[in-house]
Amino acid sequence: MFRKLRELYREYKPYVRVDLIMYGVLILAIILYFIFASVFG
């Protein structure tokens, strides 16, 4: 069971990393947007 999970994790690790980077960039963009809206709005 755990060996299978580990193989799946090793197989999908790059995709998971790309997803995390994309979500981080998205959250950063939203935060920056709110900062700019509050400063210049």
Buried (B, 14 or more C-beta within 10 A) or exposed (E): EEEEEEEEEEEEEEEEEEEEEEEEEEEEEEEEEEEEEEEEE
